[in-house]
Amino acid sequence: MDMDAFVAFSVALNQNKQLIGENGLLPCKSYLNSVKRYVGGKIGMAALAYTPSILWFLDWSHMDANLDAIALVGMALSAFVLVTGMANMWIMVTLWVLYHSLVNVGQLCITKERTEVIFQGTLSPDPKAPEALWEEYQFKCKPGDVSTRPCLISPYHYRLDWLMWFAAFQTYEQSEWVIHIAGRLLANDTTVLSLLNHNPFHGRDPPRWVRGEHFRYKFSQPGSASAAQGKWWLRKRIGAYFPPVDLNGLRGYFQSRNWPHPHIKS
């Protein structure tokens, strides 16, 4: 925690102003104001529950100084722990609060709307057949099934879910590793499947085809009909992210990138 925290706060000190500062790409002041409006115009428990951050209680007219101060205090505390090896619960809690005070106002993934890539597989021999049944893979944390509750924020970092979020901003040509995943899913590869929450083909033959669909997700409004149905999310299809692929069709694609094909032992 100590070295990781020191590095994290060092990065924050060097990048926060450019990213979420007063003149940054995504000013945190604007974000906090939007949250404040969303929860009724008051800074209270609702605002803190939505975006936990001590920035709520600081002077917003000097946001760059606030960001620097949080990063510097975090660096100082983590350096103290790193050098002396001395730490107690209060120091660790303080580091955690400082860290999340920055993270919770500095990541796009905290917005109420996002795009997602959804992997789907089918056993149908013809992926274009109207009767083809496409079944969805589910990740451990990122949105998929609209009835699945959003995962809790925790120290554990679901890196693949995080990378998939970035891939949704790009095309599969820009994120070729997405096709690598598709190939491994076509073989029911246990290494990749261990990173997922649900494999629709568990205990069955692997899918003959896998495709990527692009959706836009947003939260259901409390009290709405969708919320009453147990749906945490509403989603709308944007289009195909990558077309249906099979193992034979991917053989040349894998070989050209020196990826081990599931049918070729490396």
N, C-alpha and C positions, 0 to 999 in steps of 0.2 A: 504493500500500500504506500509506503513512504516514498520510494523511488518513483513509482507510477504517479503518485500525487504531485511530486516535485516537477516531473516532466509535464504533466497535464497543466499545472498552473503556469509553468514557464511558457508553454504554447499559448495559453490564454493571454498572458501578458503581451506577447508579441503579435497576436492575431485578433484579439477581441475588438479593438477599435475599428479595424478594417472590415470586420464581419458584422458586429452587432452594436458598434459605437454610434455616436450621434450622427456621423456621416457615413456609417457603414452600409454594406449591401442590404442588411436586414436589421435596421435599428431596433434594439430591444425596447426602447421607449415606445415606439409605435406599436409593438406587439403587446406590451403591458397595457397600453391604452385600449387596444382592441379587446383584450381579455376583460378589462374593467367594464367596458360597455356591455360586453356579453353577459356578465354576471350581475348587471343591474346598476352599474355606475358607482359601486362602493368597493373599497379595499377592505375585505373582510375574509371570513373563513371560506366563502365560495371562491374568491379570487386565489387564495392560498392553496386551496385544494386543486384548482385547475392548473395553476403554475406556481409551485412552491419555490420561493426565492426571497432572500432578504432585500433584494432591490426594491420591493414594494415599500419598504420603510426608509429608503434613502432619498436624498434630494435629486430629483430627476433632471434638474437644470444643469447638473454636472455629471452626466452619466458616464462619460469617458473616465473621469476621476474615480467614480464608483467602481467601474470595472477593473481599473488598475489596482485599486485598493484591495479588492477581494482577491485578485490574483497574487498580489504581493504578500498579503497576510497568509494565504495558502502556501506560497513558496516558503515563507519564513517558518511556519509551523512544520511543514514536511521536511525542511532542511534540518530543523532541530531534532526531529525524530530520527532522521537518517544519520546524523552525526553522533548523537548521544545514545541512540538505541532506546531512549526513554519515551514511553507513550502511555497514556491512560485513556479511559473511556471518553473524557471530555475533549481531549485533543482530537481523537478520531471522529467523534460526532461533529466537532467544529469543522474539520476538514471535509466531512461528508456534506454538511450544510453549505459550506462555501462552494464546493464543487458543483452541487446541483443548483445553486443560485445562478450559476453561469450557464450550465447545460440546459436548464429548463427554459431559458429565454433565447437560446442560441442554436436550436436545431429545428429544421423544417418538419421533422417527424412529429412535432407536438401540435401541428395544425390540425384542424378538424376535417380537412379534406386532403386526400392523397391519391396517387395512382399506384396501381399494383399489377405485377405480372403473375398470372395464375397458371400453373402447370396442370394440364389435363391429359389423360391417357384413355385409349380405347382398345378393346380387343377386336374391333371390327376389321376385316381385311381391307375394307375400302373406307378411308377417312372422309371421303366426300359423300358417302351414302347417307341419305336422310335418316335412316334408322340407326346410324352409329351412335352408341351411348358413350359420352365423354364423362369421365369421372375425375374429380379434382383431388390433387395432393394438397395437404395442409401443412403449413410451417408451424413452428413452435410459438412464434410471437407475432409475426406480421399478419395483417388482415387477410382473410381468405373466406371461410364460411361466415356469412353475415350474422349467424346466430351465436358465434363464438365471442365471448367477452374479451376485450382487449387485455393483453397480458399486463401484469403489474411491473412497475419500474423496479429493477433490482440491480445489484452490483454486477450480476452476470451479464456478459455482453453476447447477444445472439448475432454473431458476426455475419452469418449467411443471410439472415433476415435483413440485416442492415444493408448488405451489399445488394440484395434484391430490390430494396427501396430505391437505391441509386440507379440500378439497371432500368427501372420503370421510367426514368427521366430520359433515357437514351434509346437507341435501337439495338437489336440483337447483334448487328454488325459491329457496334461500338462496345458491346459487352459479350464477346464470343464465348466466355466461360458459361453463359446461360445455356448455350447449345451443348457444351460439355456435360452439364447437369442433365439435360434431356437425354443424352446418350446413355448415361449411367442409369437413369430411371427406366429406360427401355430394357435394361438388363436386370432390373430389380437389384441394383448394386447396394449391398448392405452398408457400405461405408457412407454413401451419400444419404441413404434412407435413414441412417441413425441421426442425421441432422434435422429430419422432418418429424412432424407430430403424427401424421396419418398417411399411410400408403394404401390407396384404394384397392391395390392388387395383392395385398398381403395374403399369403397362403393360396394364391392363385397363379395362373400363368402370367408372365410379365405382359405389359401392354404391347400391342403391335405398332402403335403409333403414339407419339406424344406431341403436343402443341402448346404454344404459349398464347394466352388470351390477355388482353390489356383492358383493365377496368379502372373506373374512377370511384373511389369510396368516400363516403362522408358519414358522420355519426347520425344515428336516428335521433330525432328530437324527443326529449322526455315528454311523455304523455301522448305521443303520436300513435297512430294505428300500428305502425311498424314496430314501435317499442313495445306495445301491448302484445304483439305476436312473438316477442322474445328476440327481435332483431336489433343487434347493437349497431349494425351498419346498413346503409343503403348503398347499392352499387349500380353503376351503369356501364355497359360495355362500350369501350372506345373503338375496339377493332382487334384484328389479329396482331400479336406481338411477333411471333414467328410461326411459319406454316407447319402443318403436320410433318414430322420426320420419323423415319424408321432406321433400324440399325444398318441395313444394307446401304441405304442412301447416305448415311453419315460416314461410311468407311473412308472415303477419300478425304472428307473434311477433317476427320481425326488424324489421318496419316499426314496430311499437309501441315499440321500443327504439332506433330510429334506427340500426340495424345495416344495413350494405349487404348485401342479399340476393345470393347468388351468381349469380342470374339477372338481377339488376338492376345495371347499371353505374353506379357512383357518380360 
